[in-house]
Amino acid sequence: MRTRTCHRFSFLLAGLVLISGVWLLTARSVQAGGPLLVGGPNFGVEGQAFIWDPAAMPIQYRVDGGPLSSKPDGTVVTDNAAGLARVQAMFQVWQDVPTAAISYANAGPIQSVGVFTDGDVSTAEEFDAVGASCDDGTQSPIVFDADGRVVDQVIGDPNVIGFSSTCRLDATTGRIVSALVLMNGRYQDGIDAGDSYPPNDEMTAAEFGEALAHEFGHFSGLDHSQINIDVLQQAAGACLLSELTTLPLMFPFAQCQARSKAGLPVLAPDDVAWISRLYPETADSPPTKIPFGSKYGTISGAILFSDGVTHAQGVNVIARDASRPFAVAVSVVSGYLFTGNPGQNLTGTNDAGSSFGSRNPLLVGTYDIPVPAGAYKIEVESIFEGFEGGSGVGPLSPPIPNPGQNEFWNVGESATDSVALSSPVSVTAGAVVNEINITLNGTPERFDSFESARLWWLEPLPAWVRENEFALDVVNG
């Protein structure tokens, strides 16, 4: 089995955080509000998501032997047994999705390796040793950073609630071999903002549990998702229930109150749809499991510049239930299967580009959204500018604005239609609705007036031009 070590950090931040004048950046490569990593031409299976081997379930993980949370003086706030129970409960949330064939198992405490011998990951050196054992595929650790010191030392940002890292990938099969999650126990130490340094806002047990589940989504191979971006304008911890209902658990910032405390399932429709798309259930074992294809269909298309030809990558696409827009909503980013960095060989400074993502130009602006059977309105928008690096959504980091206007799809789709006009798209279970293409309004011209000199040639063309006309067409594209 040919493998490669590959750290890809994904962070959950406590709201919108500005550090030293720049947004927090990480060595993360993502491919959409869907899969976290997509195979490239020479690494993984091109155009397919990296996932855990469905034939090797359950996924084995190991848990830190120390407390989940403690005060700066060492007083334990949440002991190991309680922390372990939370880990198991939040993994169970993903495992219980009826249309997803994914499962997890606790393989025991994190194994001793190098300087890590006491069972409790409490220093950066111990974390590095455990991380190395994840890199080589030995184990997939869940680390409790009880007082936040490890996060501070490793990341340098006390506002990170937790992070995940895909450690080892099989470059041949496109499978995840091992992964790691670390949770910052300072958010459960009972000390609120202003009472400690560096300050942090305490989280409720339910909020912290959902933060755990968020990282376990990354652990499973899911990227961040953007739906209801306007929650960032609402009071922290007090989002409107209508917005919270379809706000993905995989939203990059912990802006809102716990979904469970609002009477909602921990997973939003977007989370359920995408974990099911990556690990589709095929068995029919009522009442716990149902086949993915018996409930979900797919809406597929491309986002295009105003010329109706050029693909636009990095645009957020949302399918909302036509009659209940704040009950069911699922998203993805256009070009999510295409690389965010194709590289180039002209200057020699970026020959290889990213290892991830397809190089098939037909995928630059395409999207596929798994949705429960029903009727949907399709809308497009920009990815929020603050969603980059470890908080990124989609293949481009930093994101670029939607090159056109935010709009809906309609049956008379064109570059001059009304952006507010929408038409429902009907989807049946097990079916794919293709060619739901949106031509953006008001995008820049594809070519300038000098792009093709042939446009200015007078007829009749000189003989030497006519003789070489085919070659010139190729050159001018």
C-alpha positions, -999 to 999 in steps of 0.1 A, spaced: 0 0 0 15 33 -11 9 60 14 18 96 21 18 117 52 -5 147 48 -15 171 75 -46 191 66 -57 212 96 -93 224 99 -103 247 127 -134 256 146 -131 292 158 -151 309 185 -166 335 163 -149 359 139 -113 362 151 -87 387 138 -51 379 149 -22 403 144 -41 420 116 -46 389 95 -71 361 94 -59 328 109 -42 308 81 -33 271 81 -18 245 59 -52 232 48 -63 220 14 -100 216 9 -123 210 -19 -158 221 -9 -189 223 12 -189 185 9 -157 164 9 -126 178 27 -101 164 2 -104 153 -34 -80 131 -53 -57 146 -80 -41 130 -111 -12 115 -92 -26 113 -56 -57 93 -48 -84 88 -73 -88 119 -95 -120 137 -89 -131 114 -60 -133 123 -23 -108 108 2 -129 88 26 -123 60 51 -125 25 36 -163 16 37 -153 -21 38 -132 -16 70 -158 -2 93 -159 7 121 -132 34 121 -109 28 150 -99 58 172 -80 62 205 -87 87 233 -65 107 256 -62 94 291 -62 128 308 -91 150 318 -111 168 292 -109 201 311 -90 215 340 -84 249 356 -50 266 353 -41 254 388 -47 218 377 -81 213 393 -100 189 371 -133 202 358 -143 175 335 -127 141 342 -116 115 316 -147 93 320 -170 122 313 -148 133 284 -148 98 269 -186 97 272 -189 129 253 -166 116 225 -186 85 221 -219 103 221 -208 128 194 -194 100 172 -227 83 176 -245 113 162 -228 107 128 -231 69 131 -269 72 136 -276 89 103 -300 64 87 -287 69 51 -250 68 60 -229 36 62 -203 49 87 -194 37 121 -167 42 148 -152 22 176 -130 32 206 -99 11 204 -87 22 238 -63 49 252 -38 66 230 -7 44 227 25 55 242 51 67 217 84 86 222 82 111 250 45 104 255 44 78 282 20 90 309 -13 86 290 -21 124 292 -12 146 262 -4 178 281 26 194 263 35 203 227 63 177 228 39 149 237 14 161 211 42 160 184 50 125 194 14 114 192 10 133 159 39 114 145 22 81 153 -9 94 134 13 104 105 26 69 101 -9 54 104 -3 37 137 -33 54 155 -60 80 152 -59 99 184 -86 122 201 -66 146 222 -79 164 253 -60 197 258 -73 202 293 -61 237 299 -54 250 264 -16 250 267 -11 226 238 -33 247 214 -14 278 224 20 262 218 11 243 186 -13 268 169 -5 301 187 -42 310 189 -61 306 222 -94 312 204 -93 278 186 -119 256 202 -106 225 184 -89 213 153 -87 182 132 -60 168 109 -60 142 82 -27 125 90 -22 97 65 -38 91 31 -34 62 8 -23 77 -25 -33 47 -45 -68 39 -32 -79 74 -21 -86 63 14 -80 80 47 -57 59 68 -55 79 100 -67 113 114 -64 133 146 -87 156 167 -77 180 195 -102 198 217 -94 229 238 -106 222 274 -103 259 283 -138 264 270 -151 241 297 -130 252 327 -157 274 342 -136 306 338 -153 331 315 -138 360 294 -119 386 314 -112 362 343 -82 346 327 -54 353 302 -57 347 274 -95 354 278 -121 330 263 -159 328 263 -170 297 282 -192 273 262 -221 253 275 -216 215 277 -240 212 247 -221 238 226 -188 221 234 -203 187 225 -214 200 192 -179 214 186 -166 179 192 -191 166 166 -180 193 142 -144 180 144 -156 145 140 -172 156 108 -137 166 95 -123 134 109 -148 116 87 -138 135 56 -162 165 55 -154 200 47 -170 232 61 -203 244 47 -218 278 43 -256 283 47 -273 312 64 -242 334 64 -262 362 79 -260 345 114 -227 363 116 -246 395 119 -267 381 148 -259 381 185 -234 354 194 -252 325 210 -287 339 202 -293 331 165 -328 331 151 -344 296 153 -354 298 116 -317 303 107 -304 278 132 -326 250 117 -306 248 85 -273 262 98 -248 233 92 -229 219 121 -200 221 97 -203 259 96 -168 272 102 -175 295 132 -192 286 165 -215 316 163 -249 302 175 -263 285 205 -263 247 206 -287 231 182 -297 205 207 -307 231 233 -330 247 207 -348 214 203 -331 206 170 -310 176 159 -273 180 163 -269 176 125 -285 199 101 -299 187 67 -267 197 50 -246 176 74 -269 146 70 -269 149 32 -231 150 28 -221 123 52 -247 101 34 -232 111 0 -197 102 11 -208 70 28 -241 60 11 -260 33 30 -271 4 7 -286 -19 33 -323 -18 42 -324 -26 80 -355 -9 95 -359 10 116 -322 22 119 -309 23 83 -324 30 49 -307 30 14 -293 64 5 -309 61 -30 -344 55 -16 -344 90 0 -320 112 -19 -316 125 -54 -290 149 -69 -292 183 -85 -262 189 -109 -251 217 -131 -224 244 -136 -220 280 -126 -210 301 -157 -197 336 -165 -220 358 -184 -207 344 -217 -225 312 -209 -194 291 -215 -166 299 -190 -169 280 -157 -168 300 -124 -151 282 -95 -156 290 -59 -192 302 -59 -214 289 -31 -245 270 -44 -275 263 -21 -305 242 -28 -334 252 -5 -367 234 -2 -391 255 -24 -419 255 2 -398 253 33 -366 272 27 -356 273 63 -364 236 69 -342 219 43 -311 234 27 -280 217 13 -250 234 -3 -217 229 -22 -191 251 -38 -188 252 -76 -157 234 -89 -155 214 -56 -139 185 -75 -114 207 -93 -81 217 -78 -77 250 -60 -41 253 -73 -34 236 -107 2 248 -107 21 260 -138 54 252 -155 64 286 -170 83 302 -142 95 271 -123 82 286 -90 50 265 -88 54 235 -110 34 209 -91 6 230 -76 -16 211 -52 -17 173 -50 -54 175 -46 -83 180 -70 -90 170 -105 -73 188 -135 -103 181 -158 -113 215 -171 -149 203 -174 -152 203 -136 -140 239 -130 -174 253 -123 -196 222 -118 -216 213 -87 -236 183 -74 -260 187 -44 -275 156 -27 -311 165 -16 -340 146 -2 -367 140 -28 -388 172 -33 -388 206 -51 -359 231 -46 -349 266 -55 -312 270 -64 -293 301 -54 -257 313 -56 -236 336 -34 -200 345 -25 -181 326 1 -176 349 31 -142 365 28 -132 354 64 -136 318 55 -100 309 46 -72 287 57 -83 264 85 -118 279 84 -121 277 46 -151 266 25 -144 252 -9 -113 248 -30 -101 284 -30 -83 300 -1 -86 328 3 -120 327 -14 -128 350 -43 -161 370 -46 -188 357 -68 -178 373 -102 -214 381 -109 -245 389 -89 -261 366 -63 -291 351 -80 -315 322 -84 -318 296 -112 -348 299 -135 -360 281 -166 -351 311 -188 -316 314 -173 -295 340 -190 -269 367 -183 -297 393 -185 -325 377 -165 -339 389 -132 -317 377 -104 -347 374 -81 -366 351 -106 -366 315 -95 -380 282 -108 -384 250 -87 -363 220 -95 -382 187 -88 -360 158 -76 -371 122 -71 -352 97 -50 -324 79 -68 -325 103 -98 -301 130 -110 -314 163 -124 -287 176 -148 -280 208 -166 -293 231 -138 -267 257 -150 -267 293 -138 -253 320 -161 -242 348 -138 -252 384 -145 -227 412 -149 -194 393 -149 -163 407 -166 -158 399 -203 -140 366 -210 -116 382 -235 -104 417 -242 -107 432 -277 -71 422 -285 -74 386 -274 -76 373 -309 -59 394 -336 -79 375 -362 -110 395 -353 -93 425 -370 -81 409 -402 -97 422 -434 -111 398 -460 -98 384 -482 -70 371 -460 -35 370 -474 -26 336 -490 -1 327 -463 -28 333 -436 -53 311 -455 -28 284 -458 -21 284 -421 -56 292 -409 -61 259 -391 -28 264 -371 -38 300 -363 -72 289 -350 -54 265 -327 -30 291 -314 -58 317 -309 -80 292 -291 
